[in-house]
Amino acid sequence: MFQIERTDSANDDFKALVKLLDEELTVRDGADHPFYDQFNKLDRIKYVVVAYLEEEPVGCGAIKAFDAGIMEIKRMYVKPTLRGRGIAVALLQELEKWSSELGVKACILETGVNQPEAISLYKKCKYQIRENFGPYAGVEKSICFQKNLV
């Protein structure tokens, strides 16, 4: 069984998982990776969750303030060999719970067409496709989602 801990972006386990995430996204996004990477800096992220399996960090996610009453889900990742075990769903639920505790009414996120597993996860967790927001407006390879928490 895995456990989820709340932390912040200074957490070494989170940083190590994000490094693996970025390596995977560099391959998936190809030439588009530098565009997306500029929006994923850790210095703006305060709220982080890390999943542990037998004390080994195996997945992560984060939220950052986007607008009044809205948090943006960022840096979702589960090690490939452990996908399909409910870790990503549990991470996402913990981020939603934390967002609610902070008085947030909705969570938004961006993922890409080259990440079909992520798209499936968000649909499974009742996120709705919405108009692309912020820097992703007009970006054809981006898909944005929203879930109201109330």
C-alpha positions in Angstrom: 0.0 0.0 0.0 1.2 3.5 -0.8 1.1 6.6 1.4 0.8 10.2 0.4 2.5 13.1 2.2 2.0 16.8 1.8 5.2 18.9 1.4 6.5 21.7 -0.7 8.6 22.2 -3.8 11.9 22.1 -1.8 11.3 18.4 -1.1 14.2 16.3 -2.5 11.9 13.4 -3.4 9.6 15.7 -5.3 12.5 17.2 -7.2 13.8 13.8 -8.1 10.4 12.7 -9.4 10.1 15.9 -11.4 13.4 15.2 -13.0 12.0 11.9 -14.2 8.9 13.6 -15.4 10.8 16.2 -17.4 12.9 13.4 -19.0 9.7 11.7 -20.1 8.1 14.9 -21.4 11.2 15.8 -23.3 10.7 12.7 -25.4 6.9 13.0 -25.6 6.9 16.7 -26.5 9.9 16.7 -28.7 10.6 20.1 -30.2 7.7 21.6 -28.3 9.2 20.7 -24.9 11.0 24.1 -24.3 7.6 25.9 -24.8 5.9 23.8 -22.1 8.9 23.7 -19.8 8.9 27.4 -19.2 5.5 27.1 -17.4 6.7 24.4 -15.0 9.2 26.1 -12.8 9.1 24.9 -9.2 9.8 28.2 -7.5 6.1 29.2 -7.9 4.8 26.0 -6.4 4.0 25.9 -2.6 1.8 22.9 -2.3 3.2 19.4 -3.2 2.1 15.8 -2.6 4.5 12.8 -2.9 3.4 9.2 -2.9 5.6 6.6 -1.2 5.6 2.8 -1.7 7.6 1.2 1.1 9.3 4.5 1.7 10.3 4.9 -2.0 9.0 8.0 -3.7 6.9 6.8 -6.6 4.6 9.7 -7.7 3.9 13.3 -7.2 1.7 16.2 -8.0 1.3 19.9 -7.0 -1.1 22.8 -7.0 -0.4 26.5 -7.5 -2.6 29.5 -7.3 -3.9 30.5 -10.7 -6.7 33.0 -10.0 -9.1 33.9 -7.2 -10.6 30.6 -6.1 -8.8 28.5 -8.7 -5.8 26.2 -8.3 -3.8 24.8 -11.2 -2.7 21.2 -11.0 0.9 20.8 -11.9 3.7 18.2 -12.1 1.6 15.1 -12.0 3.8 12.0 -12.3 3.9 8.3 -11.4 6.8 6.1 -12.2 5.9 4.1 -15.3 6.3 0.6 -13.7 3.7 1.6 -11.1 1.0 3.1 -13.3 -2.4 1.6 -13.2 -2.4 1.0 -9.5 -4.5 4.0 -8.4 -1.6 6.2 -7.3 -2.3 9.0 -9.7 -6.0 9.0 -8.7 -5.1 9.2 -5.0 -2.6 12.0 -5.7 -5.2 14.0 -7.6 -7.8 13.5 -4.9 -5.4 14.7 -2.2 -4.6 17.8 -4.3 -8.3 18.4 -4.7 -8.9 18.0 -0.9 -6.0 20.4 -0.1 -7.4 22.9 -2.6 -10.8 22.7 -0.9 -9.2 23.2 2.5 -7.6 26.4 1.1 -11.0 27.7 0.1 -10.6 27.0 -3.6 -13.7 26.4 -5.7 -12.1 24.8 -8.9 -9.0 23.1 -10.2 -7.7 23.6 -13.7 -4.9 21.9 -15.6 -3.2 21.6 -18.9 -1.9 18.4 -20.5 -0.9 17.6 -24.0 -2.2 15.4 -26.9 1.0 13.3 -26.5 -0.1 12.2 -23.0 -3.1 10.0 -23.6 -2.7 8.4 -20.1 -3.1 11.8 -18.5 -6.1 12.6 -20.6 -7.7 9.3 -19.5 -6.9 10.0 -15.9 -8.5 13.4 -15.8 -11.6 12.3 -17.6 -11.9 9.3 -15.2 -11.6 11.8 -12.3 -14.5 13.9 -13.7 -12.5 16.8 -15.1 -14.2 18.5 -18.0 -12.4 19.8 -21.1 -12.5 23.6 -21.1 -11.2 26.4 -23.3 -7.4 26.6 -23.2 -6.4 29.1 -20.5 -3.5 31.5 -20.1 -0.3 30.6 -22.0 -2.0 27.6 -23.6 -4.7 29.6 -25.4 -4.6 28.8 -29.1 -2.0 26.0 -28.6 -3.4 23.1 -30.6 -1.4 20.4 -28.8 -2.7 21.5 -25.4 -5.8 20.2 -23.8 -7.1 22.0 -20.7 -9.4 20.6 -18.1 -11.4 22.0 -15.1 -13.2 20.4 -12.2 -15.4 22.4 -9.8 -14.8 21.2 -6.2 -18.1 22.3 -4.7 
